[in-house]
Amino acid sequence: MSAASSEHRFVHTPRNGTPSKPVQRKTTPAEHRVQVAAARLRVTLDERLGRETPAKTKALAKEPI
C-alpha cells in the first residue's frame, strides 16, 4: 500500500505511547435516577432469566430514586 492510497488515511498512529485515561465526571441527579432505574430493570430481568446479577448493580438498584 502506498502512502497515497485512499486506505492510508484511515490508519492512525497514537501521538504518544501511553494510553489515555477516561475522564471521570460527576453524574447529574437526573443521570443517577436513570442509572438506578436501569439497575432495577437489570435485577428484575436477571431474576426472571435465572442469571446472577453483579453486587454493584444490586446495590445501585436498592438506592432510592
Biopython code that builds the backbone (N, CA, C, O; Angstrom):
import numpy as np
from Bio.PDB.StructureBuilder import StructureBuilder

atoms = [
    (1, "MET", "N", (0.856, -1.161, 0.000)),
    (1, "MET", "CA", (0.000, 0.000, 0.000)),
    (1, "MET", "C", (0.907, 1.230, 0.000)),
    (1, "MET", "O", (1.808, 1.350, 0.831)),
    (2, "SER", "N", (0.668, 2.106, -0.905)),
    (2, "SER", "CA", (1.476, 3.321, -0.975)),
    (2, "SER", "C", (0.903, 4.383, -0.056)),
    (2, "SER", "O", (-0.247, 4.290, 0.372)),
    (3, "ALA", "N", (1.707, 5.389, 0.246)),
    (3, "ALA", "CA", (1.272, 6.463, 1.136)),
    (3, "ALA", "C", (0.150, 7.282, 0.523)),
    (3, "ALA", "O", (-0.565, 7.984, 1.239)),
    (4, "ALA", "N", (-0.012, 7.203, -0.767)),
    (4, "ALA", "CA", (-1.043, 7.993, -1.440)),
    (4, "ALA", "C", (-2.352, 7.222, -1.595)),
    (4, "ALA", "O", (-3.322, 7.770, -2.119)),
    (5, "SER", "N", (-2.403, 5.977, -1.158)),
    (5, "SER", "CA", (-3.628, 5.204, -1.345)),
    (5, "SER", "C", (-4.745, 5.736, -0.455)),
    (5, "SER", "O", (-4.492, 6.357, 0.577)),
    (6, "SER", "N", (-5.972, 5.484, -0.865)),
    (6, "SER", "CA", (-7.129, 6.001, -0.131)),
    (6, "SER", "C", (-7.288, 5.327, 1.232)),
    (6, "SER", "O", (-7.869, 5.923, 2.140)),
    (7, "GLU", "N", (-6.786, 4.100, 1.399)),
    (7, "GLU", "CA", (-6.922, 3.403, 2.668)),
    (7, "GLU", "C", (-5.953, 3.931, 3.723)),
    (7, "GLU", "O", (-6.168, 3.724, 4.918)),
    (8, "HIS", "N", (-4.910, 4.597, 3.303)),
    (8, "HIS", "CA", (-3.907, 5.080, 4.233)),
    (8, "HIS", "C", (-4.470, 6.149, 5.176)),
    (8, "HIS", "O", (-4.000, 6.272, 6.307)),
    (9, "ARG", "N", (-5.440, 6.902, 4.742)),
    (9, "ARG", "CA", (-5.973, 7.972, 5.593)),
    (9, "ARG", "C", (-6.749, 7.431, 6.793)),
    (9, "ARG", "O", (-7.007, 8.178, 7.737)),
    (10, "PHE", "N", (-7.126, 6.160, 6.779)),
    (10, "PHE", "CA", (-7.858, 5.578, 7.893)),
    (10, "PHE", "C", (-6.948, 4.965, 8.949)),
    (10, "PHE", "O", (-7.424, 4.518, 9.993)),
    (11, "VAL", "N", (-5.651, 4.941, 8.689)),
    (11, "VAL", "CA", (-4.690, 4.376, 9.620)),
    (11, "VAL", "C", (-4.162, 5.505, 10.497)),
    (11, "VAL", "O", (-3.553, 6.452, 9.999)),
    (12, "HIS", "N", (-4.395, 5.403, 11.791)),
    (12, "HIS", "CA", (-3.952, 6.437, 12.716)),
    (12, "HIS", "C", (-2.987, 5.828, 13.725)),
    (12, "HIS", "O", (-3.233, 4.748, 14.263)),
    (13, "THR", "N", (-1.914, 6.516, 13.970)),
    (13, "THR", "CA", (-0.969, 6.084, 14.985)),
    (13, "THR", "C", (-1.124, 6.977, 16.191)),
    (13, "THR", "O", (-1.383, 8.171, 16.034)),
    (14, "PRO", "N", (-0.976, 6.443, 17.394)),
    (14, "PRO", "CA", (-1.116, 7.284, 18.587)),
    (14, "PRO", "C", (-0.003, 8.316, 18.656)),
    (14, "PRO", "O", (1.115, 8.068, 18.204)),
    (15, "ARG", "N", (-0.312, 9.462, 19.219)),
    (15, "ARG", "CA", (0.673, 10.536, 19.317)),
    (15, "ARG", "C", (1.724, 10.234, 20.375)),
    (15, "ARG", "O", (2.867, 10.672, 20.245)),
    (16, "ASN", "N", (1.368, 9.502, 21.407)),
    (16, "ASN", "CA", (2.349, 9.104, 22.412)),
    (16, "ASN", "C", (2.107, 7.648, 22.777)),
    (16, "ASN", "O", (1.081, 7.075, 22.411)),
    (17, "GLY", "N", (3.030, 7.061, 23.482)),
    (17, "GLY", "CA", (2.954, 5.638, 23.783)),
    (17, "GLY", "C", (2.064, 5.277, 24.956)),
    (17, "GLY", "O", (1.775, 4.097, 25.154)),
    (18, "THR", "N", (1.617, 6.250, 25.742)),
    (18, "THR", "CA", (0.805, 5.943, 26.908)),
    (18, "THR", "C", (-0.670, 5.973, 26.542)),
    (18, "THR", "O", (-1.108, 6.875, 25.827)),
    (19, "PRO", "N", (-1.441, 5.007, 27.018)),
    (19, "PRO", "CA", (-2.871, 5.020, 26.736)),
    (19, "PRO", "C", (-3.552, 6.151, 27.508)),
    (19, "PRO", "O", (-3.169, 6.479, 28.631)),
    (20, "SER", "N", (-4.551, 6.725, 26.890)),
    (20, "SER", "CA", (-5.249, 7.820, 27.558)),
    (20, "SER", "C", (-6.209, 7.261, 28.604)),
    (20, "SER", "O", (-6.800, 6.198, 28.414)),
    (21, "LYS", "N", (-6.355, 7.978, 29.695)),
    (21, "LYS", "CA", (-7.253, 7.566, 30.770)),
    (21, "LYS", "C", (-8.616, 8.199, 30.533)),
    (21, "LYS", "O", (-8.687, 9.356, 30.117)),
    (22, "PRO", "N", (-9.710, 7.463, 30.790)),
    (22, "PRO", "CA", (-11.028, 8.052, 30.614)),
    (22, "PRO", "C", (-11.254, 9.156, 31.646)),
    (22, "PRO", "O", (-10.814, 9.047, 32.790)),
    (23, "VAL", "N", (-11.929, 10.195, 31.237)),
    (23, "VAL", "CA", (-12.199, 11.317, 32.125)),
    (23, "VAL", "C", (-13.392, 10.970, 33.000)),
    (23, "VAL", "O", (-14.468, 10.642, 32.500)),
    (24, "GLN", "N", (-13.193, 11.044, 34.310)),
    (24, "GLN", "CA", (-14.275, 10.788, 35.251)),
    (24, "GLN", "C", (-15.024, 12.088, 35.497)),
    (24, "GLN", "O", (-14.420, 13.095, 35.867)),
    (25, "ARG", "N", (-16.323, 12.070, 35.296)),
    (25, "ARG", "CA", (-17.097, 13.263, 35.576)),
    (25, "ARG", "C", (-18.233, 12.914, 36.516)),
    (25, "ARG", "O", (-18.680, 11.768, 36.569)),
    (26, "LYS", "N", (-18.687, 13.884, 37.240)),
    (26, "LYS", "CA", (-19.760, 13.695, 38.212)),
    (26, "LYS", "C", (-21.087, 13.579, 37.457)),
    (26, "LYS", "O", (-21.366, 14.368, 36.555)),
    (27, "THR", "N", (-21.896, 12.593, 37.832)),
    (27, "THR", "CA", (-23.187, 12.444, 37.178)),
    (27, "THR", "C", (-24.192, 13.391, 37.804)),
    (27, "THR", "O", (-24.119, 13.696, 38.995)),
    (28, "THR", "N", (-25.119, 13.847, 37.003)),
    (28, "THR", "CA", (-26.162, 14.734, 37.497)),
    (28, "THR", "C", (-27.211, 13.896, 38.229)),
    (28, "THR", "O", (-27.260, 12.679, 38.050)),
    (29, "PRO", "N", (-28.051, 14.532, 39.051)),
    (29, "PRO", "CA", (-29.112, 13.765, 39.726)),
    (29, "PRO", "C", (-30.043, 13.046, 38.750)),
    (29, "PRO", "O", (-30.511, 11.944, 39.035)),
    (30, "ALA", "N", (-30.308, 13.659, 37.616)),
    (30, "ALA", "CA", (-31.179, 13.019, 36.626)),
    (30, "ALA", "C", (-30.511, 11.772, 36.048)),
    (30, "ALA", "O", (-31.165, 10.746, 35.861)),
    (31, "GLU", "N", (-29.209, 11.859, 35.765)),
    (31, "GLU", "CA", (-28.486, 10.704, 35.247)),
    (31, "GLU", "C", (-28.435, 9.581, 36.279)),
    (31, "GLU", "O", (-28.522, 8.402, 35.934)),
    (32, "HIS", "N", (-28.293, 9.959, 37.544)),
    (32, "HIS", "CA", (-28.256, 8.950, 38.604)),
    (32, "HIS", "C", (-29.597, 8.230, 38.710)),
    (32, "HIS", "O", (-29.637, 7.013, 38.892)),
    (33, "ARG", "N", (-30.687, 8.974, 38.598)),
    (33, "ARG", "CA", (-32.018, 8.341, 38.643)),
    (33, "ARG", "C", (-32.189, 7.343, 37.506)),
    (33, "ARG", "O", (-32.767, 6.272, 37.694)),
    (34, "VAL", "N", (-31.689, 7.693, 36.333)),
    (34, "VAL", "CA", (-31.772, 6.785, 35.189)),
    (34, "VAL", "C", (-30.940, 5.531, 35.447)),
    (34, "VAL", "O", (-31.365, 4.426, 35.112)),
    (35, "GLN", "N", (-29.755, 5.696, 36.041)),
    (35, "GLN", "CA", (-28.905, 4.548, 36.343)),
    (35, "GLN", "C", (-29.556, 3.630, 37.364)),
    (35, "GLN", "O", (-29.467, 2.408, 37.243)),
    (36, "VAL", "N", (-30.215, 4.205, 38.377)),
    (36, "VAL", "CA", (-30.903, 3.394, 39.388)),
    (36, "VAL", "C", (-32.057, 2.630, 38.739)),
    (36, "VAL", "O", (-32.246, 1.443, 39.006)),
    (37, "ALA", "N", (-32.822, 3.306, 37.894)),
    (37, "ALA", "CA", (-33.945, 2.647, 37.222)),
    (37, "ALA", "C", (-33.442, 1.515, 36.320)),
    (37, "ALA", "O", (-34.046, 0.443, 36.273)),
    (38, "ALA", "N", (-32.349, 1.750, 35.611)),
    (38, "ALA", "CA", (-31.788, 0.713, 34.746)),
    (38, "ALA", "C", (-31.283, -0.476, 35.572)),
    (38, "ALA", "O", (-31.423, -1.627, 35.158)),
    (39, "ALA", "N", (-30.703, -0.197, 36.723)),
    (39, "ALA", "CA", (-30.222, -1.276, 37.591)),
    (39, "ALA", "C", (-31.391, -2.114, 38.100)),
    (39, "ALA", "O", (-31.294, -3.339, 38.180)),
    (40, "ARG", "N", (-32.486, -1.458, 38.441)),
    (40, "ARG", "CA", (-33.669, -2.207, 38.890)),
    (40, "ARG", "C", (-34.200, -3.111, 37.799)),
    (40, "ARG", "O", (-34.568, -4.258, 38.055)),
    (41, "LEU", "N", (-34.241, -2.590, 36.573)),
    (41, "LEU", "CA", (-34.694, -3.415, 35.454)),
    (41, "LEU", "C", (-33.756, -4.595, 35.228)),
    (41, "LEU", "O", (-34.207, -5.704, 34.942)),
    (42, "ARG", "N", (-32.448, -4.357, 35.357)),
    (42, "ARG", "CA", (-31.456, -5.426, 35.168)),
    (42, "ARG", "C", (-31.636, -6.516, 36.216)),
    (42, "ARG", "O", (-31.563, -7.703, 35.897)),
    (43, "VAL", "N", (-31.871, -6.119, 37.471)),
    (43, "VAL", "CA", (-32.064, -7.106, 38.540)),
    (43, "VAL", "C", (-33.308, -7.941, 38.261)),
    (43, "VAL", "O", (-33.285, -9.162, 38.412)),
    (44, "THR", "N", (-34.391, -7.285, 37.857)),
    (44, "THR", "CA", (-35.633, -7.999, 37.561)),
    (44, "THR", "C", (-35.442, -8.967, 36.398)),
    (44, "THR", "O", (-35.890, -10.112, 36.457)),
    (45, "LEU", "N", (-34.780, -8.506, 35.347)),
    (45, "LEU", "CA", (-34.551, -9.366, 34.186)),
    (45, "LEU", "C", (-33.673, -10.554, 34.556)),
    (45, "LEU", "O", (-33.953, -11.685, 34.160)),
    (46, "ASP", "N", (-32.614, -10.298, 35.313)),
    (46, "ASP", "CA", (-31.730, -11.391, 35.718)),
    (46, "ASP", "C", (-32.453, -12.422, 36.572)),
    (46, "ASP", "O", (-32.213, -13.622, 36.441)),
    (47, "GLU", "N", (-33.341, -11.955, 37.449)),
    (47, "GLU", "CA", (-34.115, -12.888, 38.274)),
    (47, "GLU", "C", (-35.000, -13.771, 37.397)),
    (47, "GLU", "O", (-35.090, -14.980, 37.612)),
    (48, "ARG", "N", (-35.649, -13.160, 36.412)),
    (48, "ARG", "CA", (-36.550, -13.924, 35.542)),
    (48, "ARG", "C", (-35.799, -14.911, 34.656)),
    (48, "ARG", "O", (-36.304, -15.989, 34.344)),
    (49, "LEU", "N", (-34.588, -14.533, 34.253)),
    (49, "LEU", "CA", (-33.812, -15.411, 33.383)),
    (49, "LEU", "C", (-32.920, -16.370, 34.153)),
    (49, "LEU", "O", (-32.252, -17.213, 33.555)),
    (50, "GLY", "N", (-32.905, -16.249, 35.480)),
    (50, "GLY", "CA", (-32.097, -17.133, 36.301)),
    (50, "GLY", "C", (-30.615, -16.830, 36.248)),
    (50, "GLY", "O", (-29.787, -17.719, 36.442)),
    (51, "ARG", "N", (-30.278, -15.579, 35.987)),
    (51, "ARG", "CA", (-28.868, -15.168, 35.919)),
    (51, "ARG", "C", (-28.430, -14.570, 37.245)),
    (51, "ARG", "O", (-29.252, -14.192, 38.079)),
    (52, "GLU", "N", (-27.122, -14.494, 37.419)),
    (52, "GLU", "CA", (-26.537, -13.849, 38.596)),
    (52, "GLU", "C", (-26.312, -12.376, 38.265)),
    (52, "GLU", "O", (-25.737, -12.041, 37.229)),
    (53, "THR", "N", (-26.774, -11.501, 39.162)),
    (53, "THR", "CA", (-26.589, -10.067, 38.984)),
    (53, "THR", "C", (-25.369, -9.619, 39.777)),
    (53, "THR", "O", (-25.201, -10.033, 40.924)),
    (54, "PRO", "N", (-24.513, -8.784, 39.195)),
    (54, "PRO", "CA", (-23.347, -8.289, 39.940)),
    (54, "PRO", "C", (-23.763, -7.529, 41.192)),
    (54, "PRO", "O", (-24.795, -6.857, 41.206)),
    (55, "ALA", "N", (-22.954, -7.638, 42.245)),
    (55, "ALA", "CA", (-23.272, -6.990, 43.522)),
    (55, "ALA", "C", (-23.376, -5.475, 43.376)),
    (55, "ALA", "O", (-24.208, -4.845, 44.028)),
    (56, "LYS", "N", (-22.547, -4.895, 42.536)),
    (56, "LYS", "CA", (-22.577, -3.441, 42.319)),
    (56, "LYS", "C", (-23.935, -3.004, 41.749)),
    (56, "LYS", "O", (-24.475, -1.968, 42.136)),
    (57, "THR", "N", (-24.471, -3.803, 40.830)),
    (57, "THR", "CA", (-25.761, -3.487, 40.230)),
    (57, "THR", "C", (-26.883, -3.645, 41.253)),
    (57, "THR", "O", (-27.807, -2.833, 41.292)),
    (58, "LYS", "N", (-26.803, -4.694, 42.084)),
    (58, "LYS", "CA", (-27.814, -4.895, 43.120)),
    (58, "LYS", "C", (-27.821, -3.739, 44.117)),
    (58, "LYS", "O", (-28.883, -3.276, 44.532)),
    (59, "ALA", "N", (-26.636, -3.278, 44.495)),
    (59, "ALA", "CA", (-26.540, -2.167, 45.437)),
    (59, "ALA", "C", (-27.127, -0.890, 44.834)),
    (59, "ALA", "O", (-27.819, -0.139, 45.521)),
    (60, "LEU", "N", (-26.856, -0.648, 43.574)),
    (60, "LEU", "CA", (-27.395, 0.539, 42.905)),
    (60, "LEU", "C", (-28.904, 0.458, 42.812)),
    (60, "LEU", "O", (-29.585, 1.474, 42.949)),
    (61, "ALA", "N", (-29.443, -0.740, 42.579)),
    (61, "ALA", "CA", (-30.889, -0.906, 42.448)),
    (61, "ALA", "C", (-31.610, -0.648, 43.764)),
    (61, "ALA", "O", (-32.790, -0.296, 43.757)),
    (62, "LYS", "N", (-30.925, -0.816, 44.896)),
    (62, "LYS", "CA", (-31.563, -0.612, 46.201)),
    (62, "LYS", "C", (-31.614, 0.862, 46.605)),
    (62, "LYS", "O", (-32.314, 1.217, 47.553)),
    (63, "GLU", "N", (-30.882, 1.721, 45.896)),
    (63, "GLU", "CA", (-30.878, 3.146, 46.243)),
    (63, "GLU", "C", (-32.223, 3.774, 45.905)),
    (63, "GLU", "O", (-32.869, 3.373, 44.937)),
    (64, "PRO", "N", (-32.644, 4.744, 46.686)),
    (64, "PRO", "CA", (-33.914, 5.416, 46.366)),
    (64, "PRO", "C", (-33.756, 6.322, 45.149)),
    (64, "PRO", "O", (-32.692, 6.886, 44.895)),
    (65, "ILE", "N", (-34.841, 6.438, 44.418)),
    (65, "ILE", "CA", (-34.826, 7.329, 43.242)),
    (65, "ILE", "C", (-35.102, 8.699, 43.666)),
    (65, "ILE", "O", (-35.136, 9.607, 42.836)),
]
sb = StructureBuilder()
sb.init_structure("model")
sb.init_model(0)
sb.init_chain("A")
sb.init_seg("    ")
for serial, (resi, resn, name, xyz) in enumerate(atoms, 1):
    if name == "N":
        sb.init_residue(resn, " ", resi, " ")
    sb.init_atom(name, np.array(xyz, "f"), 0.0, 1.0, " ", f" {name:<3s}", serial, name[0])
structure = sb.get_structure()
